[in-house]
Each structure stands twice: as C-alpha cells, then as structure tokens.
Amino acid sequence: MATFRYTALRLTGERVVGELAGASEQAVIAELESRQLTPVSVEARKTGSRRKRGVSARKLGTSYKQIADLLRAGVPLLRALKLLANRRTSPRLAEAFRELAEAVEQGEDMADAMAERPELFSRVHVAMVRAGEKGGFLEDVLDRLGQLVLAQAELRSKIIGNLIYPTVLVAFGGVVLWAIFAFFVPRVAGLFQQIPGELPALTKIVLGVSAAVGSYGLITIAVVVALILGVWRLARRAEVKHALAVFRTRVPVLGPLTRSLAASRFCRMLGTLLGNNVPMLASLDIARQAAGNILLEEAIAKATESVRGGETLAPHLAESGLFSDDVIEMILVGESANNLDEVLVSIADTIDHQIERLLSGVVRLIEPVLLLLIACVVVVVAMGLILPMVKLSSAA
C-alpha cells in the first residue's frame, strides 16, 4: 500500500492536511468521503528514503524554548519558525525548521509536520505539541518541552562525563597488556627452551596467551569478532533480552543505577506529558514506547490496562521492582491529590540527583578495580616467567 498526502475540507469549511495509506488514489478519496471530508488534492507521497540526520539535544531543547519566548512576545508561529530556519550555527536544525515552516504555511499543523520527521522529533515531542495546539497553550508546551529535552541532555552528558576516565583507563590498560604479551613475553620465551622437563602450568598459559596475541593475532581477532557477533545475535532474542534486563536491574552496583535511570526517564516523561494535557492512556502508551527498558515497558503495559479498567497506576509500577517504596508512595499521593504531573516531575528531579551521586560512587569504585585487575594480570605474567627460572636455579 502506498501513502498519499491529501488536502481536504470539512463540512464547516475548515481545511485539513494529512496522510493516508491506501491501495490507490480512488481508495483514499473514498476513505476521505466516508469521513465526511471533501478532497481537494490527493498526491502519492514520494517513497525515497529520507536521510536520517540527528541534531544536538541541547540545540533542539534551546530551539523549543526560543519558539516559546517568541510566541509569548506576540510573534506568530510561522514567523517564529522562519526565524529559526535562518540560523547559521546549526544548518541541520535550520533545515528541519524550514520544512516545518513550509508545512505550517500550507495549512498543516505543526505537530503533524513534526510527525513526518521522526528522526528529529520523537513521539513525545509530537504528542505534547499536538496537545498545545489543540488547547491553545502552545508556548507553555514548547517551554516545558525545552526543559524536558535540556534535562535529558544534561543527565546524558553527566553520565558520559563520568565514564570518560574509566574508558581511558581501560584503553590504556589494554594497550599495556597487549604490549606485554605481544613483545615482552616472546623475547623471554626463547630462554625456556633450555630448561629441561615440563614447564609450569602458569607459564604455559602465559605463553599461550602471548602466542594468541602475537603469532596468531589475526586468527584471534577473527575468533573474537565471531564470538561478539554470535553473542549479539543471541542477545536479540526476546527471552535473552528479558534475562539480560533482569540481570542488569539486580546485579550489584549496576542494578541501582539501571533502576534509577529507568524510573527517572519514565517519571519525567509521563509527568511532562500529563502536565501538557495529554490524556493518561495516550501518555502511558508514549512513555512505554520510549522507556528503553523491557521490564519498565512490561510494567507500563500492565499499568495501562489497570488504568483503563479504572484502577490506580502505582500498584503495577511497584511490581516491576524498578521503583523504590517512597517513589510509589509519592505516586499514590499524587494520584489521590490529582496533581500527578507535578509529583512525577519532582520525583524525576530527586532521582536525577541520586543518579549523580550513584555515578560518582561507581566511578570512584571502577578506578581502583581496573587498576587492581591490570596489576593482577602483570603479577600473573611475572610469576609465569619467574617460575621456570626458579626451577632452573634449583635444579642447578
């Protein structure tokens, strides 16, 4: 089935622009007429693949806030979009807003135009903007959306910043160990041929690793790549993904961090959506698709069914094990007091501070552990090389 872009008129004379999938142009026209819409134009949408190019989250969040400021100052939406389209500091983002301006100028809603560019604007952004357009408070929505995007970008930058030093340390340690096994051990290994009898088991292991890294390096790389591909394909299976998700949430050190990240993302996203008048069920569905955690997705799906049946949200979230007791209690209070959106955003802020402390603790723990592991490997190599010398001197 092809996708057709249409322009139609309602019975009230209001112009509607959108897209429909259909077997043919006539089928789309019939569908529009069944919706009491009068087709003005129906064109097949080009199926050429759109080049997916992302933009900086910080720049996108700042752009949302700039549009909100312009709207509050009385600047029309179309003019605000064109102003952002003329910026030269971010050509990709300028191109995106230029496309949005063209769509709005043709009568299309901003949310619908954003939905056509999922590589730039997620479902969360589209849903919030659509609610703002329908409710007449688009400037408030864009301001909150900018805050959401900037908060997520700030958290992501903190995580990456805290992981830079451990990553450098791992890379440096790997280079040192590779140099030891590839260059130092082979030079010493020739001396062992003069030693009578069988070499110690530890020495054989060290020499074997040295041969794998040095003489058979290409074969070793091929085997490692094959193993990585095999593990990657295995990890794509649903049952394996679920088991890995459970492991990540329960393992020491990494588990609390994983649970906190999932809870923070969910609370901030759902709270922001609810605060912008997106219906609860629609907000839960969007939050589930953007959760990024299988266990959280399952919990949200169960919670959605309970909410649809008139029950509260908190009990099914508690069953996931991703939310602490105090967070669940706060959600219960928020549901009772009918200010769940504010409570969820407040919870997300609190969890983000906890995540920052957790990251600092994990990084402080990773550094000595990595240094200890590197030292242990060096000691094992030294022992493997010294044992034959001791055996030779005792035999003499």
C-alpha positions in Angstrom: 0.0 0.0 0.0 1.2 3.5 -0.9 1.0 6.6 1.3 -1.0 9.6 -0.1 -0.8 13.2 1.0 -4.2 14.9 0.9 -5.8 18.3 1.4 -9.5 18.2 2.2 -12.3 20.4 3.6 -14.6 19.7 6.5 -18.3 20.4 6.3 -17.6 23.6 8.2 -15.1 24.7 5.5 -12.1 24.0 7.6 -9.0 22.9 5.7 -7.4 19.6 6.7 -4.0 18.4 5.6 -2.7 14.9 6.3 -1.6 11.5 5.0 -3.4 8.2 4.4 -2.3 4.8 3.3 -4.3 3.2 0.5 -4.2 0.8 -2.4 -4.9 3.6 -4.8 -5.8 7.2 -5.1 -9.5 6.4 -5.5 -9.4 4.3 -2.4 -8.0 7.2 -0.4 -10.7 9.6 -1.9 -13.4 7.1 -0.8 -12.0 6.9 2.7 -11.9 10.7 3.0 -15.5 10.9 1.8 -16.5 8.3 4.4 -15.0 10.7 7.0 -17.2 13.5 5.7 -14.2 15.3 4.2 -14.2 16.8 0.7 -10.9 16.0 -1.1 -9.2 19.0 -2.7 -6.0 17.2 -3.7 -4.6 13.7 -3.3 -1.0 13.0 -4.2 1.2 9.9 -3.8 4.0 10.6 -1.4 7.5 10.1 -2.7 8.9 6.9 -1.2 12.6 8.0 -1.5 14.3 7.3 1.8 14.8 10.4 3.9 18.3 10.8 5.1 18.2 10.4 8.8 20.3 13.0 10.5 20.1 13.8 14.1 20.8 17.1 15.9 22.1 18.0 19.2 19.6 17.6 22.0 20.8 20.8 23.7 20.3 22.8 20.5 16.8 21.2 20.0 15.8 22.0 23.5 17.1 25.6 23.3 15.1 26.0 20.0 11.9 24.9 21.6 12.4 27.5 24.4 13.2 30.2 21.8 10.0 29.5 19.9 8.1 29.7 23.2 9.7 33.1 24.0 8.8 34.4 20.5 5.2 33.2 20.9 4.9 34.9 24.3 6.2 38.1 22.7 3.4 38.1 20.2 5.4 36.7 17.2 3.2 34.4 15.0 4.2 30.7 14.9 5.0 30.8 11.2 7.3 33.8 11.7 9.0 32.2 14.7 9.7 29.0 12.7 11.1 31.1 9.8 13.4 33.0 12.2 14.8 29.7 13.5 15.1 28.4 9.9 17.5 31.3 9.1 20.1 30.4 11.8 23.5 29.6 10.5 25.0 28.0 13.7 23.1 24.7 13.1 22.4 24.0 9.4 20.6 20.7 10.1 18.3 22.1 12.7 17.7 25.2 10.4 16.7 22.8 7.6 14.2 21.0 9.9 12.5 24.2 11.0 12.4 25.4 7.4 10.5 22.3 6.5 8.2 22.8 9.4 7.6 26.4 8.4 6.7 25.3 4.8 4.3 22.8 6.1 2.6 25.2 8.5 2.4 27.8 5.7 0.5 25.3 3.6 -2.1 24.9 6.4 -0.7 21.8 8.2 -0.5 21.6 12.0 3.0 21.9 13.5 2.5 18.5 15.2 1.6 16.7 12.0 4.6 18.2 10.3 6.9 17.1 13.1 5.4 13.6 13.0 6.7 13.3 9.4 10.2 13.7 10.7 10.6 11.0 13.4 14.4 11.1 13.0 14.3 14.5 14.7 11.1 14.8 16.7 10.1 11.8 18.9 6.5 10.8 19.6 6.8 12.6 23.0 7.5 15.9 21.3 4.7 15.4 18.7 2.1 14.5 21.4 3.0 17.5 23.5 2.9 19.9 20.6 -0.4 18.5 19.4 -1.9 18.9 22.8 -0.7 22.5 23.0 -2.1 23.4 19.5 -5.5 21.9 20.4 -5.6 23.5 23.8 -4.3 27.0 22.7 -1.3 27.0 25.0 1.5 26.1 22.6 4.0 28.5 24.1 3.7 26.8 27.5 4.1 23.4 26.0 7.2 24.3 24.0 8.8 25.9 27.1 8.2 22.7 29.1 9.3 20.5 26.2 12.5 22.5 26.0 13.1 22.0 29.7 12.5 18.2 29.3 14.9 17.9 26.4 17.6 20.0 28.1 17.2 18.0 31.4 17.6 14.7 29.5 20.7 16.1 27.7 22.2 17.3 31.0 21.7 13.9 32.5 23.2 12.2 29.4 26.3 14.5 29.5 26.9 13.8 33.2 26.8 10.0 32.5 29.2 10.3 29.6 31.5 12.7 31.5 31.7 10.3 34.4 32.6 7.4 32.1 35.4 9.2 30.2 38.1 8.5 32.7 37.3 4.7 33.2 37.2 4.3 29.4 40.6 5.9 29.0 41.9 3.7 31.8 40.6 0.6 30.2 42.1 1.6 26.8 45.5 2.3 28.4 45.5 -0.9 30.3 44.6 -2.9 27.2 47.5 -1.3 25.3 49.9 -2.1 28.1 48.8 -5.7 28.4 48.9 -6.1 24.6 52.5 -4.8 24.6 53.5 -7.2 27.3 52.0 -10.3 25.6 52.9 -9.3 22.0 56.5 -8.1 22.5 57.9 -8.7 26.0 56.9 -12.3 26.6 58.0 -13.7 23.2 61.6 -12.3 23.8 61.8 -14.1 27.1 60.1 -17.3 25.9 63.2 -18.4 23.9 65.1 -18.9 27.2 62.6 -21.5 28.3 63.7 -23.9 25.6 66.9 -24.5 27.5 65.0 -25.6 30.6 64.7 -29.4 30.9 61.4 -31.0 31.8 57.9 -29.7 31.6 57.2 -26.0 32.1 54.8 -24.9 35.0 51.1 -24.7 34.0 51.0 -20.9 34.7 54.0 -20.4 32.3 52.2 -22.4 29.6 49.1 -20.2 30.0 51.2 -17.1 29.7 53.0 -18.4 26.6 49.7 -19.5 25.1 48.1 -16.1 25.5 51.3 -14.5 24.1 51.1 -16.7 21.0 47.4 -15.9 20.5 48.1 -12.2 20.7 51.3 -12.2 18.7 51.9 -15.0 16.3 48.2 -15.8 15.8 46.9 -12.3 16.2 44.7 -12.2 13.1 43.1 -15.6 13.9 42.5 -14.4 17.4 40.8 -11.2 16.2 38.6 -13.2 13.8 37.5 -15.6 16.6 36.8 -12.7 18.9 34.7 -10.9 16.2 32.8 -14.1 15.5 32.1 -14.5 19.2 30.9 -10.9 19.5 28.6 -11.3 16.5 27.3 -14.6 17.9 26.6 -13.0 21.3 25.0 -10.0 19.7 22.6 -12.2 17.6 21.8 -14.3 20.7 21.1 -11.1 22.7 18.5 -10.0 20.2 16.2 -13.0 21.1 13.3 -11.9 23.2 13.9 -14.4 26.1 17.6 -13.4 26.2 16.9 -9.7 26.2 14.5 -10.2 29.1 17.0 -12.2 31.0 19.7 -9.6 30.5 17.3 -6.8 31.5 16.6 -8.7 34.8 20.3 -9.2 35.3 21.1 -5.5 34.8 18.4 -4.5 37.3 19.5 -6.9 40.0 23.3 -7.0 39.7 25.2 -5.1 42.5 26.4 -1.5 41.6 24.9 -1.5 38.1 21.4 -2.6 39.3 20.6 0.5 41.3 21.9 2.8 38.6 19.8 1.0 35.9 16.6 1.2 38.1 17.2 4.9 38.8 17.7 5.8 35.2 14.5 3.9 34.1 12.4 5.4 36.9 13.7 9.0 36.2 13.1 8.7 32.5 9.6 7.4 33.0 8.5 9.9 35.7 9.8 12.9 33.8 8.3 11.9 30.5 4.9 10.9 31.9 4.8 14.0 34.2 5.6 16.3 31.3 3.0 14.7 29.1 0.3 14.9 31.7 1.2 18.5 32.6 0.6 19.4 28.9 -2.9 17.9 28.9 -2.1 14.7 27.0 -4.6 12.1 28.1 -3.4 9.5 30.6 -3.7 6.4 28.4 -2.0 8.2 25.5 0.7 9.4 27.8 1.3 5.9 29.1 1.5 4.5 25.6 4.1 7.1 24.5 6.1 6.6 27.7 6.1 2.8 27.2 7.4 3.1 23.6 10.2 5.4 24.8 11.0 3.6 28.0 14.2 1.9 26.8 13.8 -0.9 29.4 12.0 -4.1 28.8 10.9 -4.5 32.4 9.6 -1.0 32.5 7.7 -1.5 29.3 6.0 -4.6 30.8 5.2 -2.6 33.9 3.7 0.3 31.9 1.7 -2.1 29.8 0.1 -3.7 32.9 -0.4 -0.3 34.5 -2.1 0.9 31.3 -4.6 -1.9 31.5 -5.3 -1.2 35.1 -5.9 2.5 34.4 -8.2 1.6 31.5 -10.2 -0.5 34.0 -10.5 2.3 36.5 -7.7 1.3 38.8 -4.7 3.3 40.0 -1.3 3.5 38.4 1.1 2.8 41.3 0.5 -0.9 42.2 1.6 -2.3 38.8 4.6 0.0 38.8 5.6 -1.3 42.2 5.5 -4.9 40.9 8.3 -4.1 38.4 10.9 -3.6 41.1 12.2 -0.5 39.4 10.6 2.0 41.8 11.5 2.4 45.4 8.8 2.3 48.1 9.0 6.1 48.7 8.5 6.8 44.9 5.5 4.5 44.8 4.0 6.2 47.9 4.5 9.7 46.2 2.8 8.5 43.1 -0.1 7.2 45.2 -0.4 10.6 46.9 -0.2 12.4 43.5 -3.0 10.3 42.1 -5.1 10.9 45.2 -4.4 14.7 45.2 -4.9 15.0 41.4 -1.5 16.6 40.9 0.3 13.5 39.5 2.1 15.5 36.8 3.8 17.8 39.3 4.7 14.9 41.6 6.2 12.9 38.8 8.5 15.8 37.6 9.5 16.4 41.2 10.3 12.7 41.6 12.4 12.8 38.4 14.4 15.7 39.7 15.1 13.9 43.0 16.1 10.7 41.2 18.5 12.7 38.9 20.3 13.9 42.0 20.5 10.4 43.3 21.9 9.2 39.9 24.6 11.9 40.0 25.7 10.6 43.4 25.5 7.0 42.3 27.6 7.7 39.2 30.2 9.5 41.3 30.4 6.4 43.6 30.5 3.9 40.8 33.3 5.9 39.1 35.3 6.0 42.3 34.8 2.3 42.6 35.7 1.5 39.0 39.1 3.2 39.1 40.7 1.1 41.8 39.1 -2.1 40.5 40.6 -1.5 37.0 44.0 -0.7 38.4 43.8 -3.8 40.6 42.9 -6.0 37.6 45.7 -4.7 35.5 48.1 -5.2 38.4 46.9 -8.8 38.9 47.5 -9.6 35.2 51.0 -8.1 35.4 51.7 -10.2 38.5 50.5 -13.4 36.9 52.7 -12.8 33.8 55.7 -12.1 36.1 55.0 -15.2 38.1 54.7 -17.3 34.9 58.0 -16.0 33.7 59.8 -16.3 37.0 58.7 -19.9 37.9 60.9 -21.6 35.2 63.9 -19.5 36.3 63.4 -20.7 39.9 63.0 -24.3 38.7 66.3 -24.0 36.6 68.2 -22.5 39.6 67.0 -25.1 42.0 68.0 -27.9 39.5 71.4 -26.4 39.2 
